[in-house]
Amino acid sequence: MTKHTHHEIGDHAACIRLVPIFNHLEDSAMNYIAEKAHTKQYQKGEFLFRSQEKEDTLYIINRGKIRIYQLADSGKEQLVRILNPGDFTGEWTLFNPDAVHEEYAEATRDTVVCMIQQKDVQDFPEQYPVISLKLLAEMSKRLESSERQTTQVALESVITRLVLFLAENVEPEMGNSPTITLPMEKKDIASYLGTTPETIRRKFGELEDEGLIQQLSGKRIKIQDLDDLLLYSE
């Protein structure tokens, strides 16, 4: 059952500080935004929103994890992204008051979310113009990621999609033999890459058999040689 909680402004400010579109502001500005926020707790399996519901809230993940996905006419799920603490959704609220959600947002574990209503969000960009620039940058990144995902599903083999997905999780400072932590479960990777969990498990096994990766505990993957991995193809 979803629970409403009444936290102090300081708790909301701590939540606001997690978010890149707000955390550059002075304390007084963040406290002002925090005054507009309220908090909800969601249990695993509960929905923040469903497709076609009115989009009238900016959601900020404080604790927990949310998966955003779409449903095809066939009923097949297509994972769009995973939200972790500091991530947000509902940003279209700032630019399109009549928008509806095209996606579903489901808690994959017990989750705490800071929420700001549309009527309270809309004056932020006017008072703090840099928020608009930060939002546009974030939305551009999401659009680029979505276009890349669509292109890969349409044109690339599953193994190539998986190799590119692993490579995207390597930070520059990690070097050529990094150990990464997968940002989501393998079943969610399958949905994100437009294939089945069984196929993804086989492809991970294939990369391991080829000596390109080692599957460790806790969703960790050791990439033996990133250059060799990127050169690999079916």
N, C-alpha and C positions, 0 to 999 in steps of 0.2 A: 504494500500500500504506500502510495506517495505521501510523504510527510512534509508539511510546511514548518520551517523553523524560524525563530525570531532571534537572530544573532545581533550582536552589537555592530555599530558602524565599523569598528576596527577589524572585525572578522571579514566584513564585506570588502574593506579596503585591501586586506591581504589577498582576497580572491582577485580583485581588480589588478593587483600588482603582478599577477601571473601572466597577464595578457599583453602581448607585444603592442597592440593598438593603444593601450592605456599606460603601460609601465614607464613611459618616457615623461609622463606629466609630473608636475610638482605635487607634493603631498596634499596641498589644499584642493587641487583639481581632482585628484583621485578620491579624496574624502567626499567631495561634492557628488561625484559619480556613485560612490558607495552608498550615499544616502538614498539613491534611487533604486538600489538593488534589494532583492529579497532572495531567500534561499529555499530550495526544495531538496528533499532526499528521495531518491528513486531506488527501489529494489531491483535486483537482477531480473531482466525480462520485461520491465516496465518501459513504456514509451514516453519520451518527452513530447513527441508529436508524430502524427501520421500524415501520409500523402493526402493532399487536398484540404487539409486543415489550414485555417488562416495563419499567416506568418506575422505574428505581432509581438515577438519577444526575441531579445538577444540572450542567448544561453552561453554561459561561461562554465567550463568544467573545472570544479574546485578539487574534487577527489573522485577517483573511479575511472570508468572508461565507457564510451558511447560508440556504437557503430552506426554509421549513416549508410543506408542502402536504398536502392530502388527495386521495384517489382516489375518484371516484364509481363505482358499480357498472358504469357504461359504460366505465370506464377513463379518463375525462376528469379532468385535474388541476384542482384549485381551490387557488390560492395563498392561504395564510393570512397569512403575514408573512415579511419578510426580517430576518435577524439580522445585525447589524454588531458591531464590537468594543464590548464593554461590555454587549451584550444577553445574555440568558440564556433557557434553556428547561429544562423538567423540574421546575418549581417545585411541581407537584402531589406530588412525592416527599415534601415536608415534611408534607403533610396526609393522604395516602392511600397507605400502604405497599403496597397491593395493586393499584395502578393499572397500566394498560397504555397504551401510546401509541396515540392515534387518528390520528396524523399521521406523515409522513415528514420527516426532516431530512437534507438533501443539501448537501454543500459545493459552492458554485458557483465556487470558486477554491481554491487551496491555503490551508489554514486551520489555525490553532492554537487548541485548545480547552482550557481548564482544567476539570477534572472533579472533583466531590466526590460520594462515594458516599452512598447513602441512610442507612446506619448512622451516618455521620459528620455528616450534615446535620441529623438530627432533634433533636439537642440544642442547636442554635444558638438557636432561638427561646426556649428556656427560659433560656439563659444571657444572651441579648441580646434582650429582648422587643420592642424597637423594630424588629427584623428582621421580625417577624410583621406589624406595621403597614405597613411598606414593601412587603412581599409582597402583602398584601391590596389595597393601593392599586394596585399594578401589575396584579394579576389583575383588578381592577375595570375598569381602563382597557382591558385586552385584551377583556374580556367586552363592554364598551360598543362597542368597535371592531368586534367580530365581529357583534354585533346590527345595528349600522349598516350594515355590509357586506352582510349577508343581506337587510336591508330594501331597500337600494338596488338590489341585483340583481333583487329581485322586483318592485319598483314603478317604478324610474326608468329612463329611456332611457339608452342607452350614452353619449350626449354629455353628459347631465346627470351621470352617474357620473364621467366623465372631468373635467368642470369642477370638481366637488366634490373629486375627488382632487387636482387641481392646487392648489386653494385651501387644502386641508389642509396643504400643504407650504410655505405662506407664513407666516413668522414675523411677529408684530405690528410689530417694529421695521423690517421691510423696506419699509413704505409701500405705496402703491397701484399702483406700477409696478415690481414686484420681478423679479429674475432668480433662479430657483430651480434646483436640481439635482435631477433625478429620483432617487428613492431606489432605483430598480430599472430593469432593462431594460424596453423596451416590451412584449416578449413576456410578461414577468412581470406588468406592469400589466394586460395583457389577461386573464391568468388570475385576477388579484386582483379584477378588475371583472366577471368572469363572461362574457367575450366572446372573440373570436378576435384573433390578432395582426393579421390583415388589416383587421379592422374598426377596431381601435385606430389603425393607421396612417392610415386614411381620416379618422377623426375628428380626429386631430392636424392633418392637412392641411386639414380643414374649418375648424378654429379659426384656422389660419394664414391661409387664404384670406379669412376674415372680418376679418382685421387685429387679432385678439384676442391672439394669441401670435406669437412668433418662435422657431423652433427653431434653437438654436445648437449648437456643438460640445460634446462631452463631456457629453451628457445634460442640458445646460442649456436652460432654457426662459425666455424673456423674456415676461412678462405685461405687455401694453401698458397695460391699465387693469383692475384687479381687479374694480371694481364692474361694469364693462361685461361682463366675463367671467361673473360670477355671474348676471347678468340674461339671459345668452344661453340660448336653448333652440331645439329643432328646431321 
